[in-house]
Amino acid sequence: MLNNIRVVLSHTSHPGNIGAAARAMKTMGLHHLYLINPRHFPDPQADTMSVGADDVLRDAVVCGSIDEALQGVVYTMAMTARLRDISIEVKTPREAMPLLLQHAATQPVALLFGTEMSGLTNEEMGKAQVLVNIPADPEFSSLNLAAAVQVIAYELTVASQSFLPGTQEVHPAPHEQVEGFFAHMEKTLFEIGFLTTQNPARLMQRLRRLYARTRLEQEEVNILRGILSVATEYNERLRARYKQEHPDISKRP
Amino acid sequence: MLNNIRVVLSHTSHPGNIGAAARAMKTMGLHHLYLINPRHFPDPQADTMSVGADDVLRDAVVCGSIDEALQGVVYTMAMTARLRDISIEVKTPREAMPLLLQHAATQPVALLFGTEMSGLTNEEMGKAQVLVNIPADPEFSSLNLAAAVQVIAYELTVASQSFLPGTQEVHPAPHEQVEGFFAHMEKTLFEIGFLTTQNPARLMQRLRRLYARTRLEQEEVNILRGILSVATEYNERLRARYKQEHPDISKRP
């Protein structure tokens, strides 16, 4: 179960934090570390701070993008120190980790941690289904990166000790299928003229939030993409007919 | 409530860990750090790792002994990575922290952390009422010191959010009174001839365990010490009479 969990650190600045995070993971039985564009890795400081967790560092997967790191993942939780205005669902570690284990019982899942200074970007958080906020003193809420990994990994271990697998038979769509759907949707919304601005980020974030709540299954992604394809074809047929019936304005963009 | 909690680090080797522990404390609203004979403190590495918790480091109390660090404390929990044969009570952080808060509601309490390499000594653990073991992978259970502080402080914060003060009216004896009682008892046990060896540590550990379970109140300490005093006086009278009745063996040691 813990074997299906990957810890993804995005754009980590200090290699010592990568090493300390590896150690924190290993103390709680987690072994799969993914690093998105770390500033320095491998690095002697990472080795020093990992102490006995050099195997976790050695097997770490360095990725060039978040989509690469989440390849094959069906469920992603992203850490946030702030409670934002545009948020998906925000849970405490205690609420969230049993839920993560339910998914990890059968398929790969991910825990996503941002940079030391600024956390995750909105774009990165848009790739997650749930946001997790570690309760802290509001006056000084910034945990060290490895300390946050330790708290989350600890909650996972405690949750795993009282874990009962669910009976639900679901086939959640992996990350890349969901991303494929969003890309298809954005393209379609442009084609049909719904998106007219060159900066559709905000609207797409809202749509991501909506679909994050539903936890799309594979078959549902196929259905939705089928609808998108038909919508475009229908739209193309309409345009063609319109041009045919109004040859005088066929030069309109 | 959190203001009555002191974090005591014993004989810490790496000043970076002191700084990281200070930061971990502050994120969870803990501010009172006590250091028993730290190898290097103050130290630039401690400052670097504390980030915004320089106030916790500045106010840290450096002590020459554990008894000095526990002065005035009525309830002490000691961290242990191992489940030992001679143990007091061992609890998980989740079980232990609500209990600590109950005591911290009215009086000073302490969380005791040992060295990076070997944890706490048996003598140090004998000063605690409860041992706390952070659940971890048995194959690799050694958390970084600051990571352990972070997990415990996090559990305290979570526990404080659902804390209801107890209605019990107790007056637990502070650390130094309990220690005074143990010293008195050991001396008395020698005087009355119960302890005959020069190494009474093991027996005293067992007696400590017994009294740790009872959570001695101040008045109870007075009663017990009264009994000890009377026992010694009685024993002295017995000896005097014995010597009087057997003048021939009065040279016995």
Interface residues (C-beta under 8 A of the other chain):
Chain A: A20 R23 A24 K26 T27 M28 G29 V51 G52 A53 T92 R94 I134 P135 A136 D137 E139 F140 S141 S142 L143 N144 A146 A147 Q150 V151 Y154 T157 V158 Q161
Chain B: A20 R23 A24 K26 T27 M28 G29 V51 G52 A53 T92 R94 I134 P135 A136 D137 E139 F140 S141 S142 L143 N144 A146 A147 Q150 V151 Y154 T157 V158 Q161
